[in-house]
Amino acid sequence: MENMLWMCNVVNLALAVGLFLGVRWMIRVAVLWLVPGLPLWLYYETLNGGWLLTSFLTHIGGLTVGLFAVYKTGSGHRTWLHAFVFFLIFQQFSRAFTPPASNVNVAHIVPPGWEGMFNSYRVYWLISTLTVAPTLWLLGRISLSLFPPRDT
């Protein structure tokens, strides 16, 4: 059940809700998270194998639909900030409601293979969080240049 709480699944749900209810900021936040999620997903799928159609639809399909929606609606100036706040809240939600053994959204322990670089989870979390913020800002700027805001 905890696998439903992976960020990619949750942002696809946010994308669907945003599309059905016309909530642009939800669409934008979902897309901003699906973009960096794609190469991470490709890396781990290549590393671990086990390509699933549902996983393909989640990452490729969701991103395709999301990019088309942002193309039609335009991007937002504070999307990166909304996406960062979402990350902070959802990271703690994942930590509270998923078992440590599953390490959903890397909310409990340093991911395998990275233990040598970080002496504690707190250091890993701090560095990854300080990396997420500028990454989202940069993706937000790119999104603004590709999909200028629209009034309608």
TARA-V733695 format. One record per residue. N is the residue number from 1. RES is the residue in one letter. SS is DSSP state (alpha for helix, beta for strand, coil for the rest). PHI is phi in whole degrees, 0 to 359 (none if undefined). PSI is psi as a letter, one per 40 degrees, with the letter a starting at -180 (* if undefined). Layout:
N,RES,SS,PHI,PSI
N,RES,SS,PHI,PSI
This chain:
1,M,coil,none,d
2,E,alpha,296,d
3,N,alpha,295,e
4,M,alpha,291,e
5,L,alpha,266,e
6,W,coil,298,i
7,M,alpha,308,d
8,C,alpha,297,d
9,N,alpha,290,d
10,V,alpha,293,d
11,V,alpha,288,d
12,N,alpha,293,d
13,L,alpha,295,d
14,A,alpha,298,d
15,L,alpha,299,d
16,A,alpha,298,d
17,V,alpha,299,d
18,G,alpha,300,d
19,L,alpha,293,d
20,F,alpha,292,d
21,L,alpha,262,e
22,G,coil,71,f
23,V,coil,264,g
24,R,alpha,299,d
25,W,alpha,295,d
26,M,alpha,292,d
27,I,alpha,298,d
28,R,alpha,295,d
29,V,alpha,296,d
30,A,alpha,300,d
31,V,alpha,295,d
32,L,alpha,299,d
33,W,alpha,275,d
34,L,alpha,290,d
35,V,alpha,297,d
36,P,alpha,287,e
37,G,alpha,292,d
38,L,alpha,299,d
39,P,alpha,295,d
40,L,alpha,296,d
41,W,alpha,299,d
42,L,alpha,300,d
43,Y,alpha,299,d
44,Y,alpha,289,d
45,E,alpha,292,d
46,T,alpha,294,d
47,L,alpha,292,d
48,N,alpha,260,e
49,G,coil,72,a
50,G,coil,78,f
51,W,coil,297,h
52,L,coil,244,i
53,L,alpha,299,d
54,T,alpha,296,d
55,S,alpha,292,d
56,F,alpha,299,d
57,L,alpha,295,d
58,T,alpha,297,d
59,H,alpha,272,d
60,I,alpha,281,d
61,G,alpha,296,d
62,G,alpha,299,d
63,L,alpha,295,d
64,T,alpha,298,d
65,V,alpha,298,d
66,G,alpha,297,d
67,L,alpha,296,d
68,F,alpha,296,d
69,A,alpha,295,d
70,V,alpha,291,d
71,Y,alpha,301,d
72,K,alpha,283,d
73,T,alpha,259,e
74,G,coil,87,i
75,S,coil,266,i
76,G,coil,239,i
77,H,coil,290,d
78,R,coil,251,e
79,T,alpha,303,d
80,W,alpha,299,d
81,L,alpha,291,d
82,H,alpha,299,d
83,A,alpha,294,d
84,F,alpha,290,d
85,V,alpha,298,d
86,F,alpha,303,d
87,F,alpha,302,d
88,L,alpha,300,d
89,I,alpha,291,d
90,F,alpha,289,d
91,Q,alpha,298,d
92,Q,alpha,290,d
93,F,alpha,299,d
94,S,alpha,298,d
95,R,alpha,295,d
96,A,alpha,282,d
97,F,alpha,242,e
98,T,coil,234,i
99,P,coil,289,i
100,P,coil,304,d
101,A,coil,298,d
102,S,coil,279,d
103,N,coil,50,f
104,V,alpha,299,h
105,N,alpha,58,f
106,V,alpha,50,f
107,A,coil,266,e
108,H,coil,233,d
109,I,coil,223,i
110,V,coil,296,h
111,P,coil,297,i
112,P,coil,306,h
113,G,coil,97,e
114,W,coil,253,e
115,E,coil,301,d
116,G,coil,291,d
117,M,coil,272,d
118,F,coil,231,h
119,N,coil,275,e
120,S,coil,202,i
121,Y,alpha,295,d
122,R,alpha,300,d
123,V,alpha,295,d
124,Y,alpha,301,d
125,W,alpha,299,d
126,L,alpha,298,d
127,I,alpha,293,d
128,S,alpha,294,d
129,T,alpha,293,d
130,L,alpha,289,e
131,T,alpha,272,d
132,V,alpha,297,d
133,A,alpha,302,d
134,P,alpha,293,d
135,T,alpha,296,d
136,L,alpha,295,d
137,W,alpha,300,d
138,L,alpha,298,d
139,L,alpha,298,d
140,G,alpha,297,d
141,R,alpha,295,d
142,I,alpha,297,d
143,S,alpha,300,d
144,L,alpha,297,d
145,S,alpha,287,d
146,L,alpha,279,d
147,F,coil,230,g
148,P,coil,304,i
149,P,coil,302,i
150,R,coil,237,i
151,D,coil,280,d
152,T,coil,265,*
